[in-house]
């Protein structure tokens, strides 16, 4: 019964109809969670400040008790006191933005994401952002979306490849529902989470994005995330030169912000020496003081970003907002607050673009806001190196579809400069700092990074060098092996002997000659050797069993050449089977009909 159920769930998860149903269901679930996340942030902000958008009421009395504006200093501290112990108890050492964790889990861990980590991150992010922390919403929602998908796929017993694909669907749904940008969500999942484009996978990812967007629109207003009051258009071809200038400035701002995050992180690590759970609390006190003097930077900053794009601030104020947002966002993430880096990067890019736009306004025929919007896309492209996502998410967030051509130019410039200037992105730098890599050419091979210790079997027999050649030959025949290791009286490895060599030596020396007199093959491997070295030793030595020898020169086991061949065969067969399961229903029916006719 269990086997039949397993086969049915695997077929369900491998058929196009099953994947369509799964992707739509995941999209709807993540859409609901994103709505809940939005209201959690807004609810906590309303509870501690009296407003869901505090920057629009900066300086007003706080909360229902009419507390003085100085209470803003205590708001981040109160939030940190609630989430910091929970984070440290359930997910110790998980500070920072969550997207790198999802990228690593999908590409290197087969899409297995603990649900507990995602729930804790969602809880902490709601309090961090609602309590004034400067970060974005994309990190936690991407993690919770991928975790929901991982849980469903694991419960259905899906393969590693399908689990990775479902996580991408969940991540896409989270971005789509949060920013009302389904196409950008799909591009985000392909470029950043999966790191590879497959036409078939993209279709199902789009299903998840659309499903999430439709669900979120039932509870949240169906409007642009950045609702500009006017329609923007580039009125002169000469303004493309200014677009290139904005792209250059915003690129430098985006790269600078990504480096600032880890510079501040290292600075806090250098100074802070107390309990890990108290780190966000101590940092939040400094953040509260900062917000008291600069309340416009409270929370996600969406309304202030809109005011920047609307031209409500002079150049000096925009520069102050840019620097203040960059520093406070880097500090929020580095001190242990939960949130993403997408929102702050867009804010920095908008400010950089608007500064240039206001300065070049006398020479431009186009609206200044255009350069702010272009700056958003360029900054994100430079920081993330995800050009398709950068183009589509800004266009969808602002619904300024006429800007797609200048946006493509700016994003191309930003991505090119970023590739030239930096080795890592704002997401991968966190992984690189701890020694993790998203792509590993060795892991992509058939045998991957399996070590000799993973591949070996316990030695069925070893030969003592004190026995005769005839006894050695008889032992090989008895255990059915073509070669065995030879050890001395202390059990230390001396070499290997093959059946072919024994036959030749018996003809030359006689059956009663001691095994110690013949030349042995010295080839062996250590427990940590990779398949490349194992295969090299097997090929050069012509042994059928390669001994695995430990530090004490004891034979720990054998890596059999035939076992490696069987492993390669099974991997190829599994890949062919998965390919066949991906065929259309009609093709599978025709294939089975042909097999039936041949019988």
Protein Blocks (a to p, Z undefined) as FASTA:
>chain_A
ZZmmmmmmmmmmmpmklmmmmmmmmmmmmmmmmmmmmmmmmmmmmmmnopablmlmgoia
ehjkopafklmmmmmmmmmmmmmmmmmmmmghiacjfklmmmmmmmmnnopacfklmmmm
mmmmmmmmmnopacdfklmmmmmmmmmmmmmmmmnopafklmmmmmmmmmmmmmmmmnop
aklmmmmmmmmmnopacfklmmmmmmmmmmmmmmmmmmmccddfblcfbdcddfbfklmm
mmmmmmmmmmmmmmmmmmmmmmmmmmmmmmpccdfklmmmmmmmmmmmmmmmmmmlgcjl
lmmmmmmmnopacfklmmmmmmmmmmmmmmmmmnopacdfklmmmmmmmmmmmmmmmmmm
mmpcbdfklmmmmmmmmmmmmmnopaklmmmmmmmmnopaklmmmmmmmmmmmmmmmmmm
pmbdfklmmmmmnopafbdfklmpmnlmadfklmpccdfbdcdfkbcfklmmmmmmmnop
abdcdddfkopafbdcdfklmmmmmmmnopkbcfklpccdfbdcdfkbcfklmmmmmmmn
opabdcdddfkopafbdcdfklmmmmmmmmmmmmmmmmmmmpcfklmmmmmmmmmmmZZ
